[in-house]
Amino acid sequence: MAKKTKAKNTLKKTISKIGKTTQTTKKNIKKGMAKMGKAKTAKSKKSTLKKAAKTVAKKVIAKVKAVKEKIIVSPQTPSIPLGAHVPNFEIPATGGKRVSLESLKGKNVVLYFYPKDATPGCTIEGHEFTKLYPEFAKENTEVFGISRDDLSSHEKFKSKEGYCFDLLSDEKGELSEAFGVWKEKNNYGKKYMGIERSTFLIDANGILKHEWRRVKVDGHAQEVLETVKTK
């Protein structure tokens, strides 16, 4: 009889434990479901935010494209005409200098505009002018390369290639626009604005005597030198 009573009591305790465990399990399941619900809500919110961000981004990109198109189709700033007096300019140059046209009065000046430092065509062009620089000097002529790269880039480019003349930094594009070399370009269907390779010869009185546009690098420096000799 005592054994039966003990067995009943053990069974009750076991049932009680199972009951408690079940209740705990149910609570844990509810908590888990709640967390999942929150997670779904957070995911939903995140997804909504992503969609909103994409929509805003598309609108911004569309506006940027519209602005770019307006810039590209805007009329080109008129360039300085041949035979006209070139307005004085002052521009930063390699070696910590500032070069002005006024300071070069009495000398011929060759300004060759090129698209970008350390690119193949621009590197070759620099070497051609360097090779002929002593000949230009004999003709009382200063040579300057000019692009929209900053001075740090110019210094590295000049030092690496060993150019014997200074490079001018037209970061703001003021001279590029004044000489009408800031043009729309097309590379495999992609339109963008950049410098059109061009060279200008200014005489000792500050008059624009000659211009070369859409320059092909090979033999160009020699052609400029021959023109200087005949002016």
VOPAVO-277326 format. One line per 5 residues: number of its first residue (from 1); their letters; for each residue x, y, z of N, C-alpha, C. Coordinates in nm, 3 decimals. Layout:
NUM) a) X/Y/Z/X/Y/Z/X/Y/Z; ...
//
This chain:
1) makkt) 0.084/-0.120/0.000/0.000/0.000/0.000/0.087/0.125/0.000; 0.191/0.122/0.076/0.283/0.235/0.084/0.351/0.255/-0.049; 0.385/0.141/-0.121/0.450/0.150/-0.250/0.360/0.217/-0.352; 0.226/0.180/-0.349/0.130/0.237/-0.442/0.118/0.387/-0.421; 0.109/0.425/-0.293/0.097/0.567/-0.259/0.220/0.644/-0.309
6) kaknt) 0.334/0.583/-0.288/0.460/0.648/-0.331/0.463/0.663/-0.482; 0.415/0.556/-0.552/0.414/0.557/-0.698/0.320/0.666/-0.749; 0.201/0.681/-0.685/0.104/0.784/-0.723/0.164/0.923/-0.707; 0.226/0.939/-0.590/0.288/1.070/-0.563/0.395/1.103/-0.667; 0.476/1.005/-0.705/0.581/1.026/-0.807/0.518/1.062/-0.941
11) lkkti) 0.405/0.990/-0.974/0.335/1.017/-1.101/0.280/1.160/-1.103; 0.221/1.202/-0.991/0.165/1.338/-0.982/0.276/1.442/-1.004; 0.390/1.417/-0.935/0.501/1.510/-0.948/0.548/1.517/-1.093; 0.556/1.401/-1.159/0.602/1.395/-1.298/0.506/1.471/-1.389; 0.373/1.446/-1.367/0.270/1.515/-1.446/0.280/1.665/-1.426
16) skigk) 0.301/1.701/-1.299/0.314/1.843/-1.264/0.432/1.907/-1.336; 0.546/1.832/-1.336/0.665/1.883/-1.403/0.640/1.898/-1.553; 0.573/1.795/-1.612/0.543/1.799/-1.755/0.455/1.920/-1.786; 0.357/1.942/-1.693/0.266/2.057/-1.712/0.343/2.188/-1.712; 0.431/2.199/-1.613/0.511/2.323/-1.602/0.600/2.342/-1.726
21) ttqtt) 0.661/2.230/-1.767/0.749/2.234/-1.886/0.670/2.276/-2.010; 0.551/2.222/-2.022/0.465/2.254/-2.137/0.430/2.402/-2.138; 0.392/2.452/-2.019/0.357/2.594/-2.008/0.476/2.684/-2.045; 0.596/2.642/-1.994/0.718/2.718/-2.025/0.744/2.715/-2.176; 0.727/2.595/-2.233/0.748/2.579/-2.376/0.653/2.668/-2.455
26) kknik) 0.526/2.670/-2.411/0.427/2.754/-2.478/0.467/2.902/-2.472; 0.510/2.943/-2.352/0.552/3.082/-2.334/0.670/3.115/-2.426; 0.767/3.020/-2.429/0.885/3.041/-2.514/0.847/3.049/-2.662; 0.751/2.965/-2.701/0.703/2.967/-2.839/0.638/3.101/-2.871; 0.558/3.151/-2.778/0.490/3.280/-2.797/0.593/3.393/-2.810
31) kgmak) 0.693/3.388/-2.720/0.798/3.489/-2.726/0.871/3.484/-2.861; 0.901/3.359/-2.902/0.970/3.340/-3.030/0.888/3.395/-3.146; 0.755/3.366/-3.141/0.665/3.414/-3.246/0.663/3.567/-3.248; 0.662/3.625/-3.129/0.661/3.772/-3.117/0.787/3.832/-3.178; 0.899/3.768/-3.144/1.027/3.815/-3.200/1.028/3.804/-3.352
36) mgkak) 0.976/3.693/-3.400/0.969/3.673/-3.545/0.883/3.780/-3.611; 0.774/3.812/-3.542/0.683/3.916/-3.592/0.754/4.050/-3.601; 0.830/4.081/-3.494/0.906/4.207/-3.494/1.011/4.206/-3.604; 1.073/4.091/-3.620/1.176/4.079/-3.723/1.116/4.101/-3.861; 0.998/4.042/-3.882/0.931/4.059/-4.011/0.895/4.205/-4.034
41) taksk) 0.848/4.268/-3.926/0.811/4.410/-3.935/0.933/4.495/-3.967; 1.047/4.465/-3.898/1.172/4.538/-3.921/1.220/4.516/-4.064; 1.208/4.391/-4.109/1.249/4.359/-4.245/1.164/4.434/-4.346; 1.035/4.437/-4.314/0.941/4.508/-4.402/0.976/4.656/-4.408; 1.005/4.714/-4.287/1.043/4.856/-4.281/1.171/4.881/-4.360
46) kstlk) 1.268/4.790/-4.344/1.396/4.804/-4.412/1.377/4.798/-4.563; 1.289/4.706/-4.605/1.260/4.693/-4.748/1.194/4.820/-4.803; 1.103/4.875/-4.723/1.035/4.999/-4.764/1.133/5.114/-4.775; 1.225/5.121/-4.677/1.327/5.226/-4.679/1.418/5.212/-4.801; 1.453/5.087/-4.834/1.537/5.063/-4.951/1.468/5.109/-5.079
51) kaakt) 1.339/5.076/-5.089/1.263/5.116/-5.207/1.256/5.267/-5.218; 1.235/5.332/-5.102/1.226/5.478/-5.099/1.361/5.539/-5.140; 1.469/5.480/-5.088/1.603/5.530/-5.120/1.633/5.516/-5.269; 1.592/5.402/-5.327/1.612/5.381/-5.470/1.536/5.483/-5.553; 1.413/5.511/-5.509/1.330/5.609/-5.580/1.395/5.746/-5.578
56) vakkv) 1.444/5.786/-5.457/1.511/5.917/-5.442/1.636/5.920/-5.528; 1.713/5.809/-5.523/1.838/5.801/-5.600/1.812/5.818/-5.749; 1.705/5.752/-5.798/1.670/5.763/-5.940/1.637/5.907/-5.978; 1.564/5.975/-5.889/1.528/6.115/-5.915/1.653/6.203/-5.918; 1.745/6.178/-5.820/1.869/6.257/-5.814/1.952/6.235/-5.939
61) iakvk) 1.967/6.106/-5.980/2.044/6.073/-6.101/1.984/6.140/-6.223; 1.850/6.138/-6.232/1.782/6.202/-6.345/1.811/6.351/-6.349; 1.810/6.415/-6.229/1.838/6.559/-6.223/1.982/6.589/-6.263; 2.076/6.504/-6.213/2.217/6.522/-6.247/2.239/6.510/-6.397; 2.174/6.409/-6.459/2.185/6.390/-6.604/2.132/6.511/-6.678
66) avkek) 2.020/6.564/-6.629/1.960/6.681/-6.693/2.054/6.800/-6.687; 2.118/6.818/-6.571/2.212/6.928/-6.555/2.332/6.909/-6.647; 2.384/6.785/-6.652/2.499/6.756/-6.739/2.466/6.784/-6.884; 2.345/6.743/-6.925/2.304/6.767/-7.064/2.298/6.915/-7.094; 2.250/6.993/-6.997/2.243/7.138/-7.016/2.383/7.197/-7.031
71) iivsp) 2.477/7.144/-6.949/2.615/7.193/-6.956/2.677/7.158/-7.090; 2.653/7.034/-7.135/2.713/6.987/-7.259/2.660/7.064/-7.380; 2.530/7.091/-7.382/2.475/7.159/-7.499/2.481/7.310/-7.489; 2.530/7.361/-7.376/2.540/7.506/-7.362/2.643/7.560/-7.461; 2.623/7.681/-7.512/2.714/7.737/-7.612/2.857/7.744/-7.560
76) qtpsi) 2.953/7.712/-7.647/3.094/7.719/-7.610/3.135/7.865/-7.592; 3.210/7.892/-7.485/3.262/8.027/-7.465/3.346/8.067/-7.586; 3.319/8.183/-7.647/3.396/8.225/-7.765/3.545/8.228/-7.734; 3.627/8.173/-7.824/3.772/8.173/-7.801/3.833/8.303/-7.850; 3.955/8.327/-7.808/4.028/8.448/-7.849/4.057/8.437/-7.999
81) plgah) 4.016/8.533/-8.080/4.038/8.524/-8.224/4.183/8.549/-8.264; 4.223/8.492/-8.376/4.358/8.515/-8.428/4.377/8.663/-8.459; 4.493/8.714/-8.425/4.524/8.854/-8.449/4.483/8.945/-8.335; 4.415/8.888/-8.236/4.370/8.968/-8.121/4.475/8.967/-8.010; 4.468/9.067/-7.928/4.557/9.075/-7.812/4.505/8.979/-7.705
86) vpnfe) 4.593/8.895/-7.656/4.553/8.797/-7.552/4.553/8.867/-7.416; 4.438/8.866/-7.347/4.433/8.931/-7.215/4.536/8.870/-7.120; 4.590/8.953/-7.033/4.688/8.903/-6.937/4.626/8.795/-6.848; 4.704/8.698/-6.813/4.660/8.593/-6.720/4.774/8.561/-6.626; 4.740/8.510/-6.511/4.840/8.463/-6.415/4.794/8.327/-6.365
91) ipatg) 4.883/8.230/-6.368/4.843/8.092/-6.342/4.954/8.017/-6.268; 4.918/7.927/-6.174/5.021/7.850/-6.102/5.097/7.754/-6.194; 5.226/7.742/-6.167/5.312/7.654/-6.249/5.398/7.566/-6.160; 5.455/7.464/-6.219/5.547/7.376/-6.146/5.665/7.456/-6.093; 5.724/7.404/-5.986/5.837/7.471/-5.924/5.796/7.584/-5.832
96) gkrvs) 5.668/7.585/-5.792/5.618/7.688/-5.700/5.609/7.826/-5.762; 5.603/7.831/-5.893/5.597/7.961/-5.963/5.454/8.001/-5.994; 5.440/8.128/-6.034/5.316/8.178/-6.094/5.358/8.247/-6.224; 5.302/8.201/-6.334/5.338/8.254/-6.465/5.230/8.350/-6.513; 5.272/8.468/-6.557/5.177/8.564/-6.615/5.222/8.600/-6.755
101) leslk) 5.127/8.633/-6.841/5.162/8.671/-6.977/5.240/8.802/-6.976; 5.204/8.891/-6.885/5.271/9.020/-6.873/5.421/9.003/-6.848; 5.454/8.904/-6.763/5.595/8.881/-6.729/5.674/8.822/-6.846; 5.604/8.772/-6.947/5.669/8.710/-7.063/5.676/8.806/-7.182; 5.635/8.929/-7.159/5.636/9.028/-7.267/5.776/9.040/-7.326
106) gknvv) 5.785/9.043/-7.461/5.914/9.047/-7.528/5.958/8.911/-7.577; 5.882/8.805/-7.536/5.912/8.669/-7.581/5.790/8.609/-7.651; 5.815/8.519/-7.745/5.706/8.440/-7.801/5.667/8.334/-7.697; 5.540/8.300/-7.695/5.492/8.200/-7.599/5.414/8.091/-7.672; 5.454/7.967/-7.649/5.378/7.852/-7.701/5.304/7.790/-7.583
111) lyfyp) 5.172/7.789/-7.592/5.088/7.724/-7.492/5.028/7.600/-7.555; 5.066/7.483/-7.507/5.001/7.364/-7.563/4.911/7.302/-7.456; 4.782/7.296/-7.487/4.681/7.237/-7.398/4.674/7.087/-7.425; 4.678/7.008/-7.318/4.668/6.864/-7.333/4.566/6.809/-7.232; 4.504/6.695/-7.262/4.394/6.644/-7.177/4.431/6.604/-7.035
116) kdatp) 4.540/6.525/-7.017/4.565/6.472/-6.883/4.709/6.424/-6.865; 4.761/6.448/-6.743/4.896/6.403/-6.709/4.909/6.251/-6.720; 5.029/6.210/-6.755/5.068/6.068/-6.750/4.986/5.976/-6.841; 4.923/6.033/-6.945/4.855/5.951/-7.045/4.949/5.940/-7.165; 4.936/5.834/-7.245/5.034/5.808/-7.352/5.058/5.925/-7.448
121) gctie) 4.951/5.978/-7.508/4.968/6.087/-7.605/5.028/6.212/-7.543; 4.984/6.245/-7.422/5.033/6.365/-7.354/5.180/6.349/-7.314; 5.219/6.227/-7.278/5.359/6.199/-7.243/5.450/6.217/-7.364; 5.407/6.161/-7.477/5.487/6.172/-7.600/5.498/6.318/-7.644; 5.387/6.391/-7.636/5.387/6.532/-7.676/5.487/6.613/-7.592
126) gheft) 5.489/6.585/-7.462/5.583/6.652/-7.372/5.727/6.624/-7.409; 5.756/6.499/-7.447/5.893/6.462/-7.485/5.933/6.529/-7.617; 5.839/6.543/-7.709/5.871/6.608/-7.837/5.906/6.756/-7.815; 5.830/6.824/-7.728/5.861/6.964/-7.701/5.991/6.976/-7.622; 6.018/6.881/-7.534/6.144/6.883/-7.457/6.264/6.866/-7.550
131) klype) 6.253/6.774/-7.644/6.361/6.748/-7.739/6.396/6.873/-7.820; 6.292/6.950/-7.855/6.313/7.068/-7.939/6.323/7.199/-7.860; 6.318/7.187/-7.728/6.318/7.308/-7.645/6.439/7.401/-7.671; 6.561/7.347/-7.685/6.675/7.436/-7.715/6.654/7.517/-7.843; 6.588/7.455/-7.943/6.561/7.526/-8.068/6.459/7.638/-8.048
136) faken) 6.359/7.611/-7.962/6.260/7.715/-7.930/6.328/7.831/-7.857; 6.420/7.798/-7.765/6.491/7.900/-7.689/6.571/7.991/-7.782; 6.631/7.934/-7.886/6.706/8.014/-7.983/6.617/8.114/-8.055; 6.486/8.079/-8.063/6.390/8.167/-8.131/6.318/8.259/-8.031; 6.379/8.276/-7.912/6.322/8.364/-7.810/6.178/8.323/-7.773
141) tevfg) 6.159/8.192/-7.757/6.025/8.138/-7.735/6.020/8.050/-7.611; 5.922/8.077/-7.526/5.898/7.994/-7.407/5.787/7.894/-7.439; 5.802/7.772/-7.387/5.702/7.667/-7.408/5.641/7.629/-7.274; 5.508/7.614/-7.273/5.438/7.570/-7.151/5.332/7.466/-7.189; 5.328/7.357/-7.113/5.219/7.262/-7.125/5.113/7.300/-7.024
146) isrdd) 4.986/7.282/-7.059/4.880/7.323/-6.967/4.762/7.226/-6.972; 4.716/7.187/-6.854/4.597/7.102/-6.843/4.524/7.139/-6.714; 4.415/7.068/-6.684/4.338/7.098/-6.564/4.380/7.011/-6.445; 4.489/6.937/-6.460/4.543/6.861/-6.346/4.598/6.958/-6.241; 4.600/6.914/-6.115/4.651/7.002/-6.010/4.805/7.002/-6.010
151) lsshe) 4.863/7.091/-5.931/5.009/7.107/-5.930/5.081/6.982/-5.882; 5.024/6.912/-5.786/5.086/6.790/-5.735/5.104/6.687/-5.848; 4.999/6.673/-5.928/5.003/6.581/-6.042/5.107/6.628/-6.144; 5.107/6.759/-6.169/5.203/6.817/-6.264/5.348/6.794/-6.220; 5.374/6.814/-6.092/5.511/6.799/-6.040/5.560/6.655/-6.060
156) kfksk) 5.475/6.559/-6.030/5.512/6.417/-6.046/5.535/6.385/-6.193; 5.445/6.436/-6.278/5.453/6.410/-6.422/5.582/6.469/-6.481; 5.608/6.593/-6.448/5.727/6.661/-6.499/5.856/6.593/-6.451; 5.859/6.560/-6.322/5.978/6.498/-6.264/6.005/6.360/-6.325; 5.900/6.282/-6.337/5.914/6.146/-6.391/5.962/6.147/-6.535
161) egycf) 5.907/6.239/-6.616/5.938/6.241/-6.758/6.058/6.329/-6.793; 6.103/6.412/-6.697/6.220/6.494/-6.720/6.198/6.610/-6.816; 6.078/6.667/-6.816/6.050/6.781/-6.904/6.130/6.903/-6.858; 6.179/6.982/-6.953/6.264/7.096/-6.918/6.188/7.229/-6.917; 6.058/7.224/-6.934/5.975/7.345/-6.930/5.867/7.324/-6.823
166) dllsd) 5.802/7.432/-6.784/5.701/7.424/-6.677/5.564/7.382/-6.729; 5.490/7.317/-6.641/5.351/7.281/-6.669/5.261/7.375/-6.589; 5.156/7.424/-6.652/5.064/7.518/-6.588/4.937/7.445/-6.546; 4.887/7.480/-6.428/4.768/7.414/-6.374/4.645/7.503/-6.388; 4.556/7.464/-6.478/4.432/7.539/-6.503/4.315/7.465/-6.439
171) ekgel) 4.323/7.444/-6.307/4.222/7.364/-6.236/4.080/7.417/-6.254; 4.064/7.548/-6.252/3.930/7.607/-6.265/3.883/7.613/-6.410; 3.972/7.588/-6.502/3.935/7.585/-6.644/3.919/7.721/-6.710; 3.967/7.826/-6.644/3.947/7.961/-6.698/4.021/7.981/-6.831; 4.146/7.937/-6.839/4.221/7.952/-6.965/4.170/7.854/-7.071
176) seafg) 4.129/7.736/-7.028/4.075/7.637/-7.122/3.952/7.694/-7.192; 3.870/7.764/-7.118/3.750/7.824/-7.176/3.784/7.947/-7.259; 3.879/8.027/-7.211/3.919/8.148/-7.283/3.973/8.114/-7.422; 4.046/8.003/-7.432/4.102/7.963/-7.561/4.011/7.865/-7.637; 3.894/7.837/-7.580/3.795/7.755/-7.650/3.835/7.610/-7.670
181) vwkek) 3.908/7.554/-7.572/3.952/7.414/-7.587/3.872/7.318/-7.498; 3.783/7.374/-7.416/3.700/7.289/-7.329/3.581/7.243/-7.411; 3.583/7.118/-7.454/3.488/7.069/-7.554/3.415/6.942/-7.508; 3.304/6.915/-7.576/3.234/6.789/-7.556/3.310/6.679/-7.628; 3.333/6.568/-7.559/3.401/6.455/-7.619/3.310/6.333/-7.619
186) nnygk) 3.343/6.238/-7.703/3.263/6.116/-7.713/3.356/5.996/-7.717; 3.348/5.912/-7.615/3.433/5.793/-7.607/3.346/5.669/-7.601; 3.338/5.597/-7.713/3.252/5.478/-7.721/3.108/5.508/-7.679; 3.058/5.621/-7.725/2.919/5.657/-7.698/2.896/5.734/-7.570; 3.001/5.741/-7.486/2.989/5.815/-7.360/3.034/5.959/-7.380
191) kymgi) 2.945/6.053/-7.356/2.977/6.195/-7.375/3.026/6.256/-7.244; 3.128/6.339/-7.257/3.182/6.408/-7.140/3.256/6.532/-7.186; 3.288/6.621/-7.092/3.361/6.742/-7.125/3.510/6.725/-7.092; 3.595/6.776/-7.179/3.738/6.765/-7.157/3.816/6.859/-7.247; 3.947/6.862/-7.228/4.032/6.948/-7.310/4.058/6.884/-7.446
196) erstf) 4.035/6.961/-7.553/4.069/6.919/-7.687/4.215/6.960/-7.711; 4.299/6.864/-7.744/4.442/6.892/-7.760/4.463/7.005/-7.861; 4.519/7.115/-7.814/4.533/7.235/-7.897/4.657/7.313/-7.854; 4.715/7.386/-7.951/4.835/7.466/-7.923/4.816/7.607/-7.979; 4.872/7.705/-7.906/4.859/7.845/-7.946/4.994/7.914/-7.940
201) lidan) 5.019/7.998/-8.040/5.142/8.076/-8.046/5.108/8.223/-8.026; 5.164/8.279/-7.918/5.144/8.421/-7.886/5.277/8.492/-7.910; 5.275/8.602/-7.985/5.402/8.668/-8.017/5.452/8.757/-7.902; 5.565/8.821/-7.926/5.631/8.901/-7.821/5.548/9.021/-7.776; 5.448/9.057/-7.855/5.361/9.171/-7.820/5.228/9.126/-7.760
206) gilkh) 5.216/8.996/-7.736/5.093/8.945/-7.675/4.980/8.921/-7.773; 5.012/8.912/-7.903/4.911/8.890/-8.007/4.904/8.740/-8.041; 4.783/8.687/-8.051/4.766/8.547/-8.089/4.793/8.533/-8.239; 4.904/8.468/-8.273/4.949/8.461/-8.412/4.908/8.333/-8.485; 4.897/8.224/-8.409/4.865/8.098/-8.477/4.799/8.003/-8.377
211) ewrrv) 4.716/7.912/-8.431/4.653/7.811/-8.345/4.645/7.678/-8.418; 4.659/7.572/-8.341/4.644/7.436/-8.392/4.539/7.367/-8.306; 4.433/7.318/-8.367/4.326/7.251/-8.292/4.316/7.104/-8.335; 4.261/7.022/-8.244/4.250/6.878/-8.269/4.386/6.822/-8.312; 4.484/6.853/-8.232/4.623/6.819/-8.263/4.648/6.668/-8.262
216) kvdgh) 4.724/6.623/-8.360/4.779/6.488/-8.362/4.923/6.500/-8.312; 4.959/6.419/-8.215/5.087/6.437/-8.144/5.210/6.423/-8.233; 5.215/6.318/-8.314/5.337/6.291/-8.392/5.374/6.407/-8.484; 5.493/6.461/-8.465/5.544/6.568/-8.550/5.488/6.706/-8.519; 5.402/6.716/-8.418/5.338/6.845/-8.390/5.437/6.950/-8.339
221) aqevl) 5.524/6.912/-8.246/5.620/7.007/-8.190/5.710/7.065/-8.300; 5.750/6.980/-8.394/5.835/7.025/-8.505/5.760/7.126/-8.592; 5.632/7.099/-8.615/5.549/7.191/-8.695/5.538/7.327/-8.627; 5.520/7.326/-8.493/5.510/7.451/-8.418/5.642/7.528/-8.428; 5.754/7.457/-8.415/5.885/7.521/-8.424/5.905/7.587/-8.560
226) etvkt) 5.867/7.517/-8.667/5.881/7.573/-8.801/5.797/7.699/-8.818; 5.680/7.699/-8.757/5.592/7.817/-8.763/5.654/7.933/-8.687; 5.711/7.906/-8.571/5.778/8.010/-8.492/5.889/8.075/-8.574; 5.965/7.995/-8.647/6.078/8.045/-8.725/6.034/8.136/-8.840; 5.911/8.116/-8.887/5.865/8.195/-9.002/5.783/8.317/-8.961
231) k) 5.749/8.329/-8.832/5.665/8.441/-8.788/5.750/8.567/-8.764
//
